[in-house]
Amino acid sequence: MTIGIGKRGGLRCILPAYACAAILLGDEAPRAAEATDSVGTALVVSVDVSGSVDETRYRLQMEGIAGALEDAQVLASIEASGGIAFAMVAWADTARLAVGWRRIASKAEAQAAARLVRAVPRQPGEFTCIGRMMRTVAATVLPALPVPADRTVVDVSGDGIDNCTDTDDIREQRQSLVQAGATVNGLPILVPGENDVVGVGAFRAPGYGLRELPKQADRDGTTLDAWYREHVVAGPGAFLLAAQGYGDFARALRQKFVLEISGLKIAPDRGLPPTNVVSR
């Protein structure tokens, strides 16, 4: 789609319509972070868009993220902390930067970022490649952070375990995020009757066809929140907060954003139920 802008300047938007709309918002468009700014939190929201995520689930996630940015309590936390740098990564077989880094320090900037989130088109993908996502975030997303931040958080949500590689690689990629100064928090989406038990059976590795990955403890039956706690959550002050299904995703993410942006310390896990916050 091509959109003309004015009669004299000759400027034309030759991007997809959703991107043109963001450009044409003018003063309402989200302001990219400037080199002279600093923020309390650099927040990467990393969201699962693999084959288990149908259109309804995808929209619940996008609306949950956008709604969290617009939430009054989240906005209060953002303003009190001196602003955040926000980016969103969508991942399945591969990971891509769906919303680039931008500074959010006001209601208008939060609303503009939320509009971009709602406009992100789905990407194709079947597999749940958490390790690959971590590699991409460490190699390309975090180095592109344009402002200094007091803390960096990678917020990982999804409804399944990694079915692309083994846990040694996941551990290595997770460690690269921690070494880059990031805290990795988890938001497993627990779907009753669907992912109550995870980690068993054969796994299809992209590019290799159907094959069984090496036998290891994480391939034995476990719960998704336990797997996230063991293989995803890491770094200073890291914690896990589970959602009880996709309908609970928005609630869980709002609560998580407030904790992450405020930099609140989470008490150690005392056997709380999965809807509550537990630290590593």
Solvent accessible surface area in square Angstrom, and as a share of the most:
residue,aa,sasa,rsa
1,M,150,0.67
2,T,75,0.44
3,I,38,0.19
4,G,57,0.54
5,I,61,0.31
6,G,66,0.63
7,K,206,0.87
8,R,235,0.86
9,G,60,0.58
10,G,59,0.56
11,L,119,0.59
12,R,160,0.58
13,C,7,0.04
14,I,123,0.63
15,L,82,0.41
16,P,72,0.45
17,A,50,0.39
18,Y,92,0.35
19,A,22,0.17
20,C,0,0.00
21,A,57,0.44
22,A,18,0.14
23,I,92,0.47
24,L,82,0.41
25,L,56,0.28
26,G,49,0.47
27,D,153,0.79
28,E,107,0.48
29,A,35,0.27
30,P,16,0.10
31,R,82,0.30
32,A,64,0.49
33,A,15,0.12
34,E,86,0.38
35,A,89,0.69
36,T,127,0.74
37,D,26,0.14
38,S,67,0.43
39,V,6,0.04
40,G,3,0.03
41,T,0,0.00
42,A,0,0.00
43,L,0,0.00
44,V,0,0.00
45,V,3,0.01
46,S,0,0.00
47,V,0,0.00
48,D,0,0.00
49,V,1,0.00
50,S,1,0.01
51,G,52,0.50
52,S,50,0.32
53,V,1,0.01
54,D,75,0.39
55,E,93,0.42
56,T,91,0.53
57,R,45,0.17
58,Y,2,0.01
59,R,98,0.36
60,L,72,0.36
61,Q,0,0.00
62,M,1,0.01
63,E,87,0.39
64,G,2,0.02
65,I,0,0.00
66,A,0,0.00
67,G,23,0.22
68,A,0,0.00
69,L,0,0.00
70,E,58,0.26
71,D,37,0.19
72,A,79,0.61
73,Q,132,0.59
74,V,0,0.00
75,L,15,0.08
76,A,58,0.45
77,S,12,0.08
78,I,0,0.00
79,E,97,0.43
80,A,95,0.74
81,S,32,0.20
82,G,40,0.38
83,G,0,0.00
84,I,0,0.00
85,A,0,0.00
86,F,0,0.00
87,A,0,0.00
88,M,0,0.00
89,V,0,0.00
90,A,3,0.02
91,W,0,0.00
92,A,0,0.00
93,D,35,0.18
94,T,87,0.50
95,A,17,0.13
96,R,82,0.30
97,L,77,0.38
98,A,21,0.17
99,V,6,0.03
100,G,30,0.29
101,W,22,0.08
102,R,28,0.10
103,R,38,0.14
104,I,1,0.01
105,A,29,0.23
106,S,42,0.27
107,K,118,0.50
108,A,69,0.54
109,E,28,0.12
110,A,0,0.00
111,Q,65,0.29
112,A,1,0.01
113,A,0,0.00
114,A,0,0.00
115,R,86,0.31
116,L,33,0.17
117,V,0,0.00
118,R,83,0.30
119,A,38,0.30
120,V,5,0.03
121,P,55,0.34
122,R,86,0.31
123,Q,22,0.10
124,P,125,0.79
125,G,26,0.25
126,E,105,0.47
127,F,21,0.09
128,T,11,0.06
129,C,0,0.00
130,I,0,0.00
131,G,0,0.00
132,R,70,0.25
133,M,0,0.00
134,M,0,0.00
135,R,103,0.38
136,T,38,0.22
137,V,0,0.00
138,A,21,0.16
139,A,66,0.51
140,T,81,0.47
141,V,3,0.02
142,L,20,0.10
143,P,93,0.58
144,A,58,0.45
145,L,42,0.21
146,P,51,0.32
147,V,7,0.04
148,P,85,0.53
149,A,33,0.25
150,D,117,0.61
151,R,80,0.29
152,T,21,0.12
153,V,7,0.04
154,V,0,0.00
155,D,2,0.01
156,V,0,0.00
157,S,3,0.02
158,G,0,0.00
159,D,9,0.05
160,G,14,0.13
161,I,11,0.06
162,D,0,0.00
163,N,37,0.19
164,C,6,0.03
165,T,26,0.15
166,D,42,0.22
167,T,8,0.05
168,D,93,0.48
169,D,33,0.17
170,I,1,0.01
171,R,114,0.41
172,E,114,0.51
173,Q,18,0.08
174,R,26,0.09
175,Q,87,0.39
176,S,38,0.25
177,L,0,0.00
178,V,40,0.23
179,Q,139,0.62
180,A,62,0.48
181,G,52,0.50
182,A,0,0.00
183,T,16,0.10
184,V,0,0.00
185,N,2,0.01
186,G,0,0.00
187,L,0,0.00
188,P,0,0.00
189,I,0,0.00
190,L,26,0.13
191,V,20,0.12
192,P,102,0.64
193,G,78,0.75
194,E,93,0.41
195,N,12,0.06
196,D,76,0.40
197,V,96,0.55
198,V,16,0.09
199,G,5,0.05
200,V,89,0.51
201,G,55,0.52
202,A,63,0.49
203,F,18,0.08
204,R,103,0.38
205,A,1,0.01
206,P,19,0.12
207,G,85,0.82
208,Y,150,0.57
209,G,37,0.35
210,L,116,0.58
211,R,95,0.35
212,E,96,0.43
213,L,7,0.04
214,P,78,0.49
215,K,167,0.71
216,Q,47,0.21
217,A,86,0.67
218,D,11,0.06
219,R,20,0.07
220,D,90,0.47
221,G,46,0.44
222,T,42,0.24
223,T,65,0.38
224,L,1,0.00
225,D,20,0.10
226,A,36,0.28
227,W,4,0.02
228,Y,0,0.00
229,R,61,0.22
230,E,97,0.43
231,H,20,0.09
232,V,0,0.00
233,V,0,0.00
234,A,10,0.08
235,G,28,0.27
236,P,109,0.69
237,G,54,0.51
238,A,5,0.04
239,F,6,0.03
240,L,1,0.01
241,L,0,0.00
242,A,0,0.00
243,A,0,0.00
244,Q,75,0.33
245,G,10,0.10
246,Y,16,0.06
247,G,72,0.69
248,D,28,0.15
249,F,1,0.00
250,A,32,0.25
251,R,73,0.27
252,A,0,0.00
253,L,2,0.01
254,R,86,0.31
255,Q,70,0.31
256,K,0,0.00
257,F,0,0.00
258,V,36,0.21
259,L,26,0.13
260,E,6,0.03
261,I,0,0.00
262,S,46,0.30
263,G,30,0.29
264,L,99,0.49
265,K,178,0.75
266,I,36,0.18
267,A,56,0.44
268,P,86,0.54
269,D,59,0.31
270,R,179,0.65
271,G,70,0.67
272,L,85,0.42
273,P,75,0.47
274,P,45,0.29
275,T,47,0.27
276,N,57,0.29
277,V,21,0.12
278,V,3,0.02
279,S,14,0.09
280,R,131,0.48
